[in-house]
Amino acid sequence: MFQGTGSDVGKTVLVAGLCRAAKRRGLRVVPFKPQNMSNNAAVAASDDGGGEIGRGQWLQALACGVEPHVHMNPILLKPQSEIGSQVIVQGKVRGSAKAREYQSMKSELLAAVMESFEAISKDTDLVLVEGAGSPAEINLRAGDIANMGFASEAKVPVVLIGDIDRGGVIASIVGTHTILPEEDRAMIAGYLINKFRGDVSLFDDGLQHIEDFTGWKSFGTLPWVDAVSKLPAEDSVALDRLGRSATGNFKVVVPLMGKIANFDDLDPLSAEPGINLVFLRKGEAFPDDANLVILPGSKSTIADLIEFRANGWEKGLKAHTKKGGVVVGICGGYQMLGNVVRDPKKIEGDVDEVKGLGLLDVETELLPVKTVRNYEPNSVEFGMELSGYEIHMGYTDGRDCARPMVDLDGRLDGAISKEGNVRGCYQHGLFSSDAYRKAFLKQLGFEMSDTSSYSGGIEEALDELAEAIEANLDVDGLLRIAGSIHN
C-alpha cells in the first residue's frame, strides 16, 4: 500500500507507473483504493451493470491492462458542497452525507471495502493499493478506512511517499514517523521520494538524515518525469497548476467553477500542439479572443451556474456567441446552456429552479436516478464513431434537441443551436476520439496532425513512467515486501 505525506504527492500516478512496470514484468496486477474523494469519475464494470470509480483507478487499470471494476474503488465520495458529499458504494449511489455524518458511517463501510479487496485479489499476483490524503491526519484515525485503518485490517505493508518538489520533504516524512502511533508506524516498510529535479545524488545526505530519524528503508528517489503531464489528473487540486503556462495560437477557454467534474474531458485538447487551453478563474475577465469556449461537467449544476453569473461571465459568453464564437457544453455544462434547470426534488440543494444561459433552446430537470454507462455512439454531425461514457442525474429536452450531437443505436443525445455555433451533450470523453477531435477542430480552422493519438500518448507516457521507475526505484525490494504478506 502506498500512502502519502499529504495530498497531491503523486500517489495515483506512482501506483499507475508501478502497475505498468509490474505488467511489463509479466505479473497479473490490479489496483485498489479503499476510499477516494473526487468528482473526476469513470464508469467501470460491476456485477449488475456499470458503476462509478475514481478516474485514478481507471488509469491504473489501464496501466495494468485489465478492465476497470467497481471493486477497485469501493468507496467514492463526490463533493456536492463545502461540507457534504454524495457517497458511492461499490459503484452505486448510497446517498449523501455531511462530513460528520460520514464519520459515523465508516465502520459499516469497512465491510464493503474488505469485501471488494477480497474480490479484486482473486486470481492476481499483485494488488497495488493507494491511500488517500495522509496517515498523519491522526484526528481521522478512529474508524479510518482510507489509510492505516485499511492497512491494519488487510495486513498489508505500507510505503510512504514524499513529494520533494513541494519542499519540506524531510520534515514531512520524519514528522509522519513522529506523529503516528507505534502500531501504525510499524506497518511502514519504508519510503520513497517523488518528483526530484536535478542531480539526485545531491540528496544522499537527505536520505541519510531520514534514515537516522526514522530507521525506515529508502526505496529510492524518482526524478521528475515530464511524461506524467500527459496522464489524466485525478483531483481538481491539479487545476491550480493547469492552464497557466500553455502556449499556442488557438485559444480554448474553460470557465472554472467550484464543482467542476470530469475535467479530464479537456485533456485531449490540452495535449494538442498549438492549442492554448486557458482556465478562466474567479476575478478574471471573460476574454474576447477565444476560438472555442467549453463549459465542462459539474457535480452541482445549479451552484456552478449561480457562480458563473456571480463571476460576471454571462455577458462575455453571450458576446462570444453573438459574433459566431463556438461553445460546447458537456454534461452539467450542457444543462447550463439551456433555458432553465429545475430541481423539484431538491437533489442538489435548496434552490428548486434557476434560469439557464439561454444559448440552447432546451430545458433540464434533475432526477434522482443516476445514469451511469459506457457506450460507443456515433457523431450525428460528422458520421463517425465516438467513444465515451455518461454520468449524470437529469433529463434534457427542447427544440434544439431536434439537432442532436450523438446517436447511440437510435437513442439521440445532445442539441445544436439553430445557428450551429452552440452545442451540448451528456457524453464525457467526446474529444478523446481522435477522428472527431480532428473533424471538429478543422471546422473551427485548426489543423490537427494526422499522427495525433490521445490514447497512444497515454500508453507511451505510462511506459516512460514505468521505465523511470525501474531505473530509479527498488522495484525488486517493493515486490519482496508485497510477497511477504503471503509468508
LOFI-725760 format. One line per field, with one value per residue (C-alpha): residue number from 1; residue in three letters; x, y, z. Coordinates in Angstrom, 3 decimals. Example, Ala and Ser with C-alpha at 12.3 -4.5 7.8 and 13.67 -1.06 7.14 Angstrom:
BEGIN
num: c(1|2)
residu: c(ALA|SER)
u: c(12.300|13.670)
v: c(-4.500|-1.060)
w: c(7.800|7.140)
***
This chain:
BEGIN
num: c(1|2|3|4|5|6|7|8|9|10|11|12|13|14|15|16|17|18|19|20|21|22|23|24|25|26|27|28|29|30|31|32|33|34|35|36|37|38|39|40|41|42|43|44|45|46|47|48|49|50|51|52|53|54|55|56|57|58|59|60|61|62|63|64|65|66|67|68|69|70|71|72|73|74|75|76|77|78|79|80|81|82|83|84|85|86|87|88|89|90|91|92|93|94|95|96|97|98|99|100|101|102|103|104|105|106|107|108|109|110|111|112|113|114|115|116|117|118|119|120|121|122|123|124|125|126|127|128|129|130|131|132|133|134|135|136|137|138|139|140|141|142|143|144|145|146|147|148|149|150|151|152|153|154|155|156|157|158|159|160|161|162|163|164|165|166|167|168|169|170|171|172|173|174|175|176|177|178|179|180|181|182|183|184|185|186|187|188|189|190|191|192|193|194|195|196|197|198|199|200|201|202|203|204|205|206|207|208|209|210|211|212|213|214|215|216|217|218|219|220|221|222|223|224|225|226|227|228|229|230|231|232|233|234|235|236|237|238|239|240|241|242|243|244|245|246|247|248|249|250|251|252|253|254|255|256|257|258|259|260|261|262|263|264|265|266|267|268|269|270|271|272|273|274|275|276|277|278|279|280|281|282|283|284|285|286|287|288|289|290|291|292|293|294|295|296|297|298|299|300|301|302|303|304|305|306|307|308|309|310|311|312|313|314|315|316|317|318|319|320|321|322|323|324|325|326|327|328|329|330|331|332|333|334|335|336|337|338|339|340|341|342|343|344|345|346|347|348|349|350|351|352|353|354|355|356|357|358|359|360|361|362|363|364|365|366|367|368|369|370|371|372|373|374|375|376|377|378|379|380|381|382|383|384|385|386|387|388|389|390|391|392|393|394|395|396|397|398|399|400|401|402|403|404|405|406|407|408|409|410|411|412|413|414|415|416|417|418|419|420|421|422|423|424|425|426|427|428|429|430|431|432|433|434|435|436|437|438|439|440|441|442|443|444|445|446|447|448|449|450|451|452|453|454|455|456|457|458|459|460|461|462|463|464|465|466|467|468|469|470|471|472|473|474|475|476|477|478|479|480|481|482|483|484|485|486|487)
residu: c(MET|PHE|GLN|GLY|THR|GLY|SER|ASP|VAL|GLY|LYS|THR|VAL|LEU|VAL|ALA|GLY|LEU|CYS|ARG|ALA|ALA|LYS|ARG|ARG|GLY|LEU|ARG|VAL|VAL|PRO|PHE|LYS|PRO|GLN|ASN|MET|SER|ASN|ASN|ALA|ALA|VAL|ALA|ALA|SER|ASP|ASP|GLY|GLY|GLY|GLU|ILE|GLY|ARG|GLY|GLN|TRP|LEU|GLN|ALA|LEU|ALA|CYS|GLY|VAL|GLU|PRO|HIS|VAL|HIS|MET|ASN|PRO|ILE|LEU|LEU|LYS|PRO|GLN|SER|GLU|ILE|GLY|SER|GLN|VAL|ILE|VAL|GLN|GLY|LYS|VAL|ARG|GLY|SER|ALA|LYS|ALA|ARG|GLU|TYR|GLN|SER|MET|LYS|SER|GLU|LEU|LEU|ALA|ALA|VAL|MET|GLU|SER|PHE|GLU|ALA|ILE|SER|LYS|ASP|THR|ASP|LEU|VAL|LEU|VAL|GLU|GLY|ALA|GLY|SER|PRO|ALA|GLU|ILE|ASN|LEU|ARG|ALA|GLY|ASP|ILE|ALA|ASN|MET|GLY|PHE|ALA|SER|GLU|ALA|LYS|VAL|PRO|VAL|VAL|LEU|ILE|GLY|ASP|ILE|ASP|ARG|GLY|GLY|VAL|ILE|ALA|SER|ILE|VAL|GLY|THR|HIS|THR|ILE|LEU|PRO|GLU|GLU|ASP|ARG|ALA|MET|ILE|ALA|GLY|TYR|LEU|ILE|ASN|LYS|PHE|ARG|GLY|ASP|VAL|SER|LEU|PHE|ASP|ASP|GLY|LEU|GLN|HIS|ILE|GLU|ASP|PHE|THR|GLY|TRP|LYS|SER|PHE|GLY|THR|LEU|PRO|TRP|VAL|ASP|ALA|VAL|SER|LYS|LEU|PRO|ALA|GLU|ASP|SER|VAL|ALA|LEU|ASP|ARG|LEU|GLY|ARG|SER|ALA|THR|GLY|ASN|PHE|LYS|VAL|VAL|VAL|PRO|LEU|MET|GLY|LYS|ILE|ALA|ASN|PHE|ASP|ASP|LEU|ASP|PRO|LEU|SER|ALA|GLU|PRO|GLY|ILE|ASN|LEU|VAL|PHE|LEU|ARG|LYS|GLY|GLU|ALA|PHE|PRO|ASP|ASP|ALA|ASN|LEU|VAL|ILE|LEU|PRO|GLY|SER|LYS|SER|THR|ILE|ALA|ASP|LEU|ILE|GLU|PHE|ARG|ALA|ASN|GLY|TRP|GLU|LYS|GLY|LEU|LYS|ALA|HIS|THR|LYS|LYS|GLY|GLY|VAL|VAL|VAL|GLY|ILE|CYS|GLY|GLY|TYR|GLN|MET|LEU|GLY|ASN|VAL|VAL|ARG|ASP|PRO|LYS|LYS|ILE|GLU|GLY|ASP|VAL|ASP|GLU|VAL|LYS|GLY|LEU|GLY|LEU|LEU|ASP|VAL|GLU|THR|GLU|LEU|LEU|PRO|VAL|LYS|THR|VAL|ARG|ASN|TYR|GLU|PRO|ASN|SER|VAL|GLU|PHE|GLY|MET|GLU|LEU|SER|GLY|TYR|GLU|ILE|HIS|MET|GLY|TYR|THR|ASP|GLY|ARG|ASP|CYS|ALA|ARG|PRO|MET|VAL|ASP|LEU|ASP|GLY|ARG|LEU|ASP|GLY|ALA|ILE|SER|LYS|GLU|GLY|ASN|VAL|ARG|GLY|CYS|TYR|GLN|HIS|GLY|LEU|PHE|SER|SER|ASP|ALA|TYR|ARG|LYS|ALA|PHE|LEU|LYS|GLN|LEU|GLY|PHE|GLU|MET|SER|ASP|THR|SER|SER|TYR|SER|GLY|GLY|ILE|GLU|GLU|ALA|LEU|ASP|GLU|LEU|ALA|GLU|ALA|ILE|GLU|ALA|ASN|LEU|ASP|VAL|ASP|GLY|LEU|LEU|ARG|ILE|ALA|GLY|SER|ILE|HIS|ASN)
u: c(0.000|1.274|0.384|1.487|2.803|-0.042|-2.477|-1.210|2.214|1.809|0.318|-2.094|0.495|3.160|0.811|-0.144|3.534|4.201|1.163|2.654|6.095|4.595|2.618|5.774|7.374|4.579|2.699|-1.076|-1.536|-4.606|-5.075|-7.132|-8.100|-10.368|-11.750|-11.472|-12.767|-13.055|-15.577|-13.453|-15.191|-15.158|-17.618|-16.467|-17.873|-19.935|-21.792|-25.095|-24.036|-21.939|-20.833|-18.616|-14.997|-12.368|-10.674|-7.342|-8.296|-9.479|-5.994|-4.329|-6.465|-5.410|-1.790|-2.420|-4.074|-7.264|-10.876|-11.749|-14.155|-16.073|-14.251|-11.054|-12.500|-15.355|-15.972|-16.107|-17.063|-18.192|-18.256|-21.539|-20.987|-18.319|-19.440|-21.271|-20.668|-22.522|-21.475|-20.882|-20.516|-19.240|-20.253|-23.776|-25.154|-25.779|-26.926|-25.421|-23.721|-22.163|-18.634|-19.645|-22.352|-19.860|-17.529|-20.264|-20.747|-17.145|-17.415|-20.279|-18.380|-15.269|-17.144|-17.764|-14.114|-12.851|-15.374|-14.084|-10.446|-11.055|-12.892|-10.220|-7.394|-8.612|-6.521|-3.880|-0.167|-0.107|-2.507|-1.153|-3.152|-3.344|-4.135|-5.952|-4.635|-2.162|-1.959|-0.590|-4.157|-4.445|-7.630|-9.301|-7.658|-10.653|-12.721|-10.278|-10.816|-8.560|-5.069|-3.802|-7.243|-7.395|-3.708|-4.138|-7.340|-5.935|-2.446|-0.628|2.787|2.895|5.358|5.271|5.616|7.166|6.985|10.292|9.016|6.725|9.551|9.997|10.167|12.497|10.236|7.122|8.495|10.129|7.052|4.803|7.041|6.890|3.153|1.970|1.022|3.507|1.298|0.755|4.420|5.266|3.167|5.523|8.195|9.933|9.535|10.343|10.870|8.894|9.337|13.049|14.507|18.232|21.102|19.583|22.944|22.708|20.011|22.133|22.655|18.908|18.233|20.727|19.050|15.642|17.070|18.756|15.488|13.111|15.044|12.945|14.383|14.527|13.090|14.666|14.150|12.131|13.176|10.665|9.103|7.784|5.557|3.360|1.815|0.167|-1.718|-5.224|-5.226|-7.484|-8.081|-9.173|-6.125|-4.210|-6.242|-4.262|-1.257|-3.042|-3.839|-1.118|1.811|0.189|1.236|-0.440|-2.415|-5.725|-7.311|-9.756|-11.330|-12.798|-14.668|-13.604|-16.379|-16.176|-17.912|-16.187|-16.363|-14.660|-12.313|-10.116|-12.571|-10.268|-7.007|-7.109|-7.329|-4.563|-2.324|-2.614|0.383|-0.812|-3.776|-3.702|-6.111|-6.983|-8.874|-10.816|-10.750|-12.743|-11.784|-10.626|-12.474|-14.006|-11.570|-12.763|-10.308|-11.430|-11.568|-13.639|-15.374|-16.116|-18.439|-17.302|-19.165|-20.387|-21.314|-23.748|-25.097|-27.247|-24.499|-21.995|-24.473|-25.058|-21.285|-20.809|-23.158|-21.637|-18.234|-19.665|-19.029|-22.505|-22.160|-18.790|-20.043|-23.043|-20.857|-18.676|-21.659|-23.209|-20.182|-20.356|-17.991|-18.365|-19.425|-19.581|-21.271|-20.574|-22.984|-23.525|-22.206|-24.842|-27.548|-26.333|-26.612|-30.396|-33.274|-33.874|-32.599|-35.225|-34.596|-38.069|-36.816|-34.000|-31.334|-28.598|-29.815|-32.458|-32.761|-35.509|-35.173|-32.680|-32.677|-30.180|-27.859|-30.434|-27.960|-29.721|-33.486|-33.683|-34.774|-33.387|-34.996|-32.712|-33.782|-32.966|-31.941|-28.355|-27.419|-24.061|-22.909|-20.133|-21.046|-19.683|-22.016|-21.708|-21.363|-24.529|-22.780|-19.677|-20.957|-18.080|-17.648|-17.081|-16.180|-17.321|-19.500|-22.398|-22.584|-25.427|-28.652|-31.094|-33.111|-32.807|-35.237|-36.345|-36.461|-32.714|-32.642|-34.020|-30.374|-28.609|-24.874|-24.785|-26.591|-26.481|-28.458|-31.285|-31.129|-30.251|-28.396|-27.497|-28.528|-27.114|-28.413|-30.204|-27.164|-24.910|-22.293|-23.605|-23.895|-24.014|-24.419|-24.141|-21.221|-17.965|-14.845|-16.138|-12.738|-10.810|-11.875|-9.001|-11.148|-13.922|-11.474|-9.763|-13.006|-14.454|-11.324|-10.940|-14.416|-13.015|-9.933|-7.438|-5.500|-4.517|-1.613|-2.568|-0.461|-2.093|-3.341|-4.596|-4.832|-1.463|0.049|-1.257|0.178|3.562|3.522|2.754|5.619|8.002|6.956|7.423|10.930|11.842|10.530|12.547|15.687|15.391|13.340|13.982|11.172|12.591|12.514|8.923|7.877|9.633|7.710|4.481|5.181|5.850|2.151|1.814|4.662)
v: c(0.000|3.457|6.305|9.923|12.543|14.702|15.118|15.549|13.988|11.788|8.607|7.978|8.379|6.422|3.492|3.677|3.579|0.654|-1.121|-0.754|-1.843|-4.977|-5.728|-5.411|-7.977|-10.394|-10.137|-10.166|-6.885|-4.863|-1.504|-0.813|2.356|1.806|5.338|8.121|11.676|13.089|14.470|13.024|9.680|6.867|4.123|0.625|-2.876|-4.171|-7.379|-5.736|-3.282|-0.129|1.772|4.695|4.672|7.372|8.316|7.461|3.807|3.800|4.979|2.406|-0.386|0.799|0.602|-2.975|-3.919|-5.020|-3.896|-1.374|-2.750|-1.073|-3.247|-1.350|1.696|0.571|3.949|7.100|10.449|13.130|16.575|18.430|21.277|22.547|20.120|17.284|14.620|12.025|8.577|5.891|2.338|-0.342|1.801|2.767|5.848|5.117|8.654|11.938|12.716|15.673|15.263|14.431|12.015|10.220|9.618|7.573|5.506|4.320|1.186|-0.001|0.853|-1.057|-4.295|-3.224|-2.203|-5.576|-7.428|-5.545|-6.091|-9.827|-9.851|-7.874|-10.002|-13.247|-14.696|-11.967|-11.942|-8.432|-5.795|-2.237|-0.176|3.612|5.518|8.850|12.074|11.260|8.810|11.722|13.096|11.330|13.245|10.982|7.742|6.411|4.362|5.075|3.054|5.000|4.600|2.822|1.558|-0.402|-1.429|-2.852|-4.697|-6.118|-6.667|-5.053|-3.355|0.379|2.523|6.258|8.736|12.159|14.947|16.824|19.309|20.998|21.421|20.183|16.521|15.543|17.187|15.664|12.116|12.473|14.301|11.472|8.990|11.084|11.638|8.123|5.802|2.984|0.272|2.301|3.229|-0.468|-1.002|1.196|-0.806|2.216|5.320|6.783|10.304|11.597|14.465|15.204|17.814|17.878|15.686|13.000|12.324|15.758|14.345|11.476|13.339|13.932|10.215|9.527|12.054|10.457|7.019|8.335|9.832|7.038|3.845|3.370|1.913|4.076|2.502|5.210|8.671|9.151|12.094|14.453|12.637|15.009|12.302|12.458|15.665|13.558|11.441|12.336|14.059|12.608|15.580|19.148|20.201|19.739|22.502|25.047|24.149|23.846|26.461|28.820|28.158|26.702|28.099|28.136|30.449|28.564|29.601|27.281|28.962|26.920|28.827|27.171|26.715|25.223|21.922|21.057|17.339|15.045|17.812|15.218|15.662|18.581|16.616|15.628|19.308|20.444|17.699|19.085|21.197|24.662|24.728|27.111|25.768|28.573|28.021|31.173|31.818|33.961|37.609|37.249|38.946|36.824|37.039|38.410|36.371|32.799|30.430|27.957|28.011|24.793|24.527|21.316|18.859|19.787|17.911|20.706|22.358|24.949|26.043|26.346|28.266|30.733|31.055|31.573|34.562|35.897|35.897|38.207|35.838|35.616|38.862|37.809|34.372|35.837|38.386|35.484|33.612|36.752|37.180|33.492|32.088|28.361|26.958|23.307|22.196|18.746|17.161|19.849|22.449|21.288|21.753|25.303|26.315|25.734|27.974|26.560|23.944|22.562|20.592|19.900|17.078|19.248|16.793|19.414|21.701|24.224|26.024|24.301|26.263|28.585|30.376|28.948|30.835|30.594|29.687|26.405|26.049|23.164|22.647|20.309|18.591|16.926|13.386|11.146|8.203|8.475|7.425|5.604|3.768|3.291|3.301|3.734|6.065|7.910|11.605|12.744|15.765|14.014|10.449|8.816|6.543|8.058|6.632|7.895|7.477|9.060|10.006|12.390|12.977|14.764|14.785|17.473|18.163|21.002|22.277|22.257|18.523|18.113|18.710|16.120|15.568|11.860|8.748|5.501|2.921|5.379|6.980|10.590|12.834|16.493|19.628|22.123|25.672|26.859|28.985|25.962|27.549|26.359|22.673|20.348|16.698|14.342|12.402|12.559|11.650|13.404|14.770|11.553|10.320|11.419|11.436|13.519|15.946|16.454|17.000|19.331|21.473|21.651|23.179|25.924|26.435|24.401|21.662|18.689|16.409|13.189|11.226|12.682|9.946|10.781|7.179|6.412|9.324|7.922|4.485|5.993|8.070|5.007|3.098|6.018|6.330|2.576|2.764|5.665|3.708|0.616|2.748|4.713|2.794|-0.513|-2.362|-5.763|-4.642|-3.438|-6.774|-8.635|-6.823|-7.312|-11.040|-11.077|-10.870|-14.436|-15.813)
w: c(0.000|-0.944|1.386|1.122|3.485|2.123|-0.728|-4.295|-3.639|-6.726|-5.251|-8.119|-10.867|-8.977|-8.483|-12.169|-13.124|-10.803|-12.252|-15.732|-14.516|-12.928|-16.080|-18.168|-15.842|-16.688|-13.386|-13.078|-11.244|-10.236|-8.459|-5.357|-3.493|-0.471|-0.342|-2.881|-2.906|-6.400|-8.856|-11.652|-12.077|-14.615|-15.488|-14.570|-14.740|-11.844|-11.102|-12.057|-14.769|-14.803|-11.728|-10.739|-9.622|-9.335|-12.596|-10.984|-10.625|-14.234|-15.248|-13.020|-14.506|-17.968|-16.825|-15.672|-18.954|-17.189|-17.333|-14.593|-11.977|-9.173|-6.617|-7.447|-5.659|-3.381|-1.712|-3.830|-2.310|-4.751|-3.085|-3.616|-1.149|1.210|3.914|2.156|-0.488|-2.496|-1.250|-3.907|-2.558|-4.935|-7.891|-6.788|-5.049|-1.354|-0.567|0.563|3.844|5.585|6.865|10.445|9.277|7.062|10.016|11.677|8.500|8.250|10.379|8.181|5.003|6.091|5.426|1.826|1.466|2.670|0.501|-2.548|-1.591|-1.334|-4.663|-6.515|-5.046|-6.600|-9.450|-9.209|-8.433|-7.027|-5.710|-5.517|-3.030|-2.966|0.191|0.408|1.872|4.623|7.566|9.617|9.860|13.193|14.027|11.421|12.594|14.522|12.078|9.247|6.067|3.693|5.138|8.259|9.228|5.989|6.080|9.580|8.708|5.454|6.908|4.007|4.288|3.659|1.711|2.410|-0.488|-0.004|-2.608|-2.749|-5.358|-2.852|-0.308|3.254|2.311|5.159|7.715|6.172|6.329|9.742|11.026|9.845|11.678|14.825|14.880|14.029|16.886|17.350|15.855|12.666|12.445|12.491|9.339|7.281|5.497|4.034|1.948|-1.444|-2.742|-5.704|-8.237|-7.769|-10.152|-10.882|-9.653|-7.435|-5.750|-4.130|-1.868|-0.498|2.793|2.985|2.672|5.442|7.739|7.129|7.934|11.093|12.353|11.326|10.726|7.575|4.393|1.262|-1.874|-3.999|-5.437|-8.601|-10.765|-12.298|-15.285|-17.952|-19.426|-16.306|-17.677|-20.406|-17.877|-16.633|-13.253|-10.591|-8.313|-9.003|-6.942|-10.201|-11.824|-9.824|-11.975|-15.317|-17.899|-16.645|-18.982|-22.093|-25.447|-28.837|-31.076|-30.837|-27.540|-25.771|-22.745|-19.893|-17.144|-13.893|-11.336|-7.867|-8.587|-11.869|-12.645|-15.141|-16.221|-17.957|-20.858|-21.677|-21.681|-25.382|-26.288|-23.932|-25.355|-28.898|-30.010|-30.952|-28.560|-25.622|-23.007|-20.578|-17.324|-16.511|-12.780|-10.388|-10.730|-14.330|-17.182|-19.913|-22.864|-26.182|-28.290|-27.571|-30.522|-28.512|-25.128|-23.247|-20.238|-18.513|-16.322|-12.855|-9.695|-8.810|-11.947|-10.190|-7.796|-10.635|-12.803|-9.979|-9.523|-13.277|-13.147|-9.935|-11.658|-14.327|-17.220|-18.742|-20.697|-22.113|-23.129|-24.925|-26.688|-27.826|-29.307|-30.818|-33.064|-34.075|-31.448|-30.729|-27.350|-26.280|-23.058|-21.639|-19.141|-16.471|-18.901|-21.407|-18.775|-18.052|-21.705|-21.740|-20.727|-17.252|-14.799|-12.427|-9.258|-7.827|-5.591|-4.151|-5.303|-5.387|-2.632|-1.619|-4.980|-6.966|-10.216|-11.887|-15.215|-17.695|-20.023|-22.822|-25.559|-26.338|-26.595|-24.116|-20.516|-17.856|-14.897|-12.383|-11.494|-8.515|-10.724|-11.949|-15.483|-15.460|-18.587|-21.119|-24.771|-28.287|-30.194|-33.474|-34.163|-35.925|-37.395|-38.751|-39.179|-37.312|-34.299|-30.883|-27.501|-24.152|-21.105|-19.255|-15.559|-14.804|-12.923|-15.200|-18.393|-21.064|-23.901|-26.158|-29.723|-30.276|-29.465|-32.993|-33.977|-31.755|-31.415|-30.606|-31.878|-29.910|-31.863|-32.369|-28.917|-29.625|-27.215|-27.172|-29.003|-31.511|-31.769|-34.900|-35.764|-35.276|-33.025|-29.626|-28.816|-25.872|-24.897|-21.938|-23.379|-21.446|-23.390|-26.501|-27.522|-26.821|-30.258|-32.491|-35.644|-34.044|-32.454|-35.792|-37.723|-35.100|-34.798|-38.571|-38.663|-36.435|-38.601|-36.554|-38.372|-36.220|-37.076|-38.874|-36.370|-33.267|-30.900|-27.429|-26.197|-27.769|-25.867|-22.575|-23.322|-24.198|-21.006|-18.860|-20.471|-19.985|-16.342|-15.803|-17.308|-14.999|-12.013|-12.949|-13.392|-10.146|-7.584|-5.868|-7.614|-6.604|-2.974|-3.289|-4.789|-1.977|0.753|-1.182|-1.242|2.474|3.274|1.962|4.081)
***
